[in-house]
Amino acid sequence: MSMSAYFKERLLFLLLQLMLMTILSGLLILFQVEIYWIGLMFLLWMVPLLFYMMLEYKKEQRFFTSLEELTESLEEKYLLPEVMEKSDLLAEKLFYDVLQDISRDMHEQVKHHREQGKEYREYIETWVHEIKTPMASIGLILENQDIPYKRTIMEEMKKIEDYVEEVLYYARSSHVEKDYIIRELSLEALVKKVVKRNASDFIRKGISLELYLSEDKVYSDSKWLEYILHQILSNALKYTQGKEGKIIISAEKRREQVVLSVKDTGIGILEKDLSRVTEKGFTGENGRVYHRSTGMGLYLVKKLSEQLGLGLEISSKNHQGTLVEILFPLGSYHNGI
């Protein structure tokens, strides 16, 4: 708070004081009081008044400066009412009480919405686990039946399973830390497991696969990492067309990182869309033209990678394929275990 702003706010009060002083001075002149005494009265009136206002300004300046510094030092600004000190000044005391009331109401609202969110996540997780049972039963029935369009039905069932899994991981994505176990993993074993899961799509589309995997170990959660890799590979399969399509999966050490790369020869991503492909719900022009994309796959990949402390880099050129790289920091998890 600047001094000019403080006095400007009280300009009407000062003008009123000057007006009263002028009227009183006029009356004293009418009664033939000497100018000396009128000037002395003016000083005795205005000097204490200005001195008092300066003291008030200093108090308010000190209060608001400390408030600003305290706010800047907090990472979570909403905690300000919890840490600020109560003042003895009436206006500041009222301000403090109002902030406390707002803070209590805010915490109650946050608690209410958190409980609602928790109930919703629990319902979604229960629903997903329940729906998997009849889906598994349908899969077993189809495998043991020789019916028309069996392959087509199985492909559609796989899509449903992927969408159901997407719902589950989205519901859990904000609370990954409660569900993961960091341990040493073999990238080669994990990649082969995900490739096997998508083997039918490779065969159906006639897409070739090349693996260049080392025996490097990384530290992460196998379940979440498997989902991340599955999403990346599913995208590569979805947007790679024709019998000449190829997907290359490789792993290598780069400085202080192990980099897992998934490269395809698919339709690629337009340059104007590349920076937005990890945004929630963003499908891009190719996603709308070639496939019915939900815009959630790469969003979840990015979000879960960040939760697991992994880097993610995506590069692509339209009609020249896409390269997705997952970056594992060497030894960072190992040192923390």
ABEGO torsion letter per residue (X at the ends): XBAAAAAAAAAAAAAAAAAAAAAAAAAAAAAGBBAAAAAAAAAAAAAAAAAAAAAAAAAAAAAAAAAAAAAAABABAAAAAAABBBBABAAAAAAAAAAAAAAAAAAAAAAAAAAAAAAAAAAAAAAAAAAAAAAAAAAAAAAABBBBGAAAAAAAAAAAAAAAAAAAAAAAAAAAAAABBBBBBBAAAAAAAAAAAAAAAAAAAGBBBBBBBBABBBBBBAAAAAAAAAAAAAAAAAABBEAABBBBBBBBBBEABBBBBBBBABAEBBAAAAAAAABBGBAEAAAAAABBBAGAAAAAAAAAAAAAGBBBBBBBBBGAEBBBBBBBBBGAAAAAX
